[in-house]
Amino acid sequence: MAISLYYFESAPPARSVLMVIAALKLKVDLIRINLSNKEQFAEEFLQRNPTHTVPTLDDNGFIVWDSHAIVQYLVDKYGRTDELYPKSFEERTRVNQMLFFETSILFPSLARAVRPVFYDNATAVPDNKIKNIEASFEFLETFLSVTNYLASNHLTIADICALSTVSTIQIFHQVNNVKYPKLVAWLSKLKSLEFYNVNLDGIQMFTDMFMPLLKKCIKISRETITFSSPIHLVSFIPIIFSIIERPKKLSYTMSVKLHYIEASPAARSVMMVMKVLQFPVEYMELDLSTKDQFAQIFLQLNPAHTVPILDDDGFILWESHAIVKYLVDKFGKTDQLYPKALQERAKVDQMLFYNASVLFPLLRDAVIPIFNAKAPLQSSSVPEDQKRNIDSCLEELEQFLRTSDFLAVNRLTIADICALSILSTINYFKEFSSCNYPKLNKWLNRLRSEHFYRIELDGLRKFSDMFSTL
Ligand SMILES: N[C@@H](CCC(=O)N[C@@H](CS)C(=O)NCC(=O)O)C(=O)O
């Protein structure tokens, strides 16, 4: 038996894994899945990965997909040192935070920029997509002004994952040296490392596939450019759930605090995990009544200006998935919610990344247009294509629940709780047919009977109030 990686060169997430494999000097069998020929939909591959994405790893029969979950697993299992994914608790947490930033903000800024060209006959990357990319670059520049690498003062898997995305963006949009000097220096430092060579074939293939499409001289119609603005991409939560501007003094009485907004699904998942862990937390609710989500005091805590933000005695952490991992590892009396066993942990991580990169954007893309149009939050307000996207994800979830009562392993974990906050919000305005999704409905009902679901109910009420007061 051996380790096999299903990959396609042009896919940046597959290249992140290839680079980590090269950095770890692992021997891995490479199995090419030609996405151009839709080989990812072959039944045999779908059995391994119902979300039909590359990369997918098969480690002697243990299957894990999602590049970020894969690279974490590979370093933990096969790394001779922990350098790329440090075991030191706070360092590891910073890497986790950055991996979730990569999957939910940086990679989508690339994917959404190239999609109109690959699939909608656009002949240029729309300006608003370039703005999204620039917003991501600004974040990266900010992170790099704190540490030499993205999550630490040395190279980690967070850098390698971001590298595959940024190097692909560079094919059509250069990183400006004057605006982002630290990012440019980081890029050239990483490109000089030996493992970078395995990125090159994919960059070439992407260039060959993408650049000729830009050369056609058809003008894109206004209708084609109906994508979200950069601010939507990066800050769904702050826009809708904005923070009041008032002179704030962050004075606390307990050592662990959570800055939250009840209507935010991401914040609610953290609150539910805290409830299960039953330890004292000081909740600091942000006020919705004014729109200054960029109040300096919060930007200092979280340059990505999202809630929730955890403050554990001065250790500041944002990004809900990174927070819940941290909370269970640090405060959990058992590892039930976030298993320590490597393969179980990889499965939970896989689902958390799915949550961050697929489910959360699904909710965001459905809800933001309704919110902007000041329309009522109901199924009829959701465009048909969004409903189709939701349905195909519900089908995937039904597949995940095929052999287990819970999403990641055969018991409740943080993966279920994070998915719950998003799915119950989607379910608020879209019915999940019990005929089509029997297992998903069972799962939802099972979680609804848990004591922590009360938090979800309170939050959903606030969420719907927001729409009714528009
Ligand atoms: N979050 C996933 C994203 C993987 C992904 O979206 N891969 C794309 C290629 S860039 C893919 O396989 N697309 C084929 C499909 O969705 O059918 C990861 O990091 O692995």
The ligand as an SDF file (V2000), in Angstrom:
LIG
                    3D

 20 19  0  0  0  0  0  0  0  0999 V2000
  -11.1060   23.9430   -0.5560 N   0  0  0  0  0  0  0  0  0  0  0  0
  -10.6770   22.9590   -1.5280 C   0  0  0  0  0  0  0  0  0  0  0  0
  -10.8500   23.5210   -2.9100 C   0  0  0  0  0  0  0  0  0  0  0  0
  -10.5540   22.4800   -3.9790 C   0  0  0  0  0  0  0  0  0  0  0  0
  -11.0940   22.8770   -5.3400 C   0  0  0  0  0  0  0  0  0  0  0  0
  -12.0250   23.6850   -5.4230 O   0  0  0  0  0  0  0  0  0  0  0  0
  -10.4940   22.3300   -6.3980 N   0  0  0  0  0  0  0  0  0  0  0  0
  -10.9960   22.6120   -7.7320 C   0  0  0  0  0  0  0  0  0  0  0  0
   -9.8240   22.9040   -8.6530 C   0  0  0  0  0  0  0  0  0  0  0  0
   -9.0670   24.4260   -8.2510 S   0  0  0  0  0  0  0  0  0  0  0  0
  -11.6930   21.3740   -8.3010 C   0  0  0  0  0  0  0  0  0  0  0  0
  -11.2640   20.2700   -8.0400 O   0  0  0  0  0  0  0  0  0  0  0  0
  -12.7590   21.5770   -9.0710 N   0  0  0  0  0  0  0  0  0  0  0  0
  -13.4710   20.5270   -9.6920 C   0  0  0  0  0  0  0  0  0  0  0  0
  -14.9170   20.5160   -9.3330 C   0  0  0  0  0  0  0  0  0  0  0  0
  -15.3410   21.2360   -8.3870 O   0  0  0  0  0  0  0  0  0  0  0  0
  -15.6720   19.8000   -9.9790 O   0  0  0  0  0  0  0  0  0  0  0  0
   -9.2240   22.5950   -1.2940 C   0  0  0  0  0  0  0  0  0  0  0  0
   -8.4910   23.4020   -0.7380 O   0  0  0  0  0  0  0  0  0  0  0  0
   -8.8390   21.4770   -1.6420 O   0  0  0  0  0  0  0  0  0  0  0  0
  1  2  1  0
  2  3  1  0
  2 18  1  0
  3  4  1  0
  4  5  1  0
  5  6  2  0
  5  7  1  0
  7  8  1  0
  8  9  1  0
  8 11  1  0
  9 10  1  0
 11 12  2  0
 11 13  1  0
 13 14  1  0
 14 15  1  0
 15 16  2  0
 15 17  1  0
 18 19  2  0
 18 20  1  0
M  END
$$$$
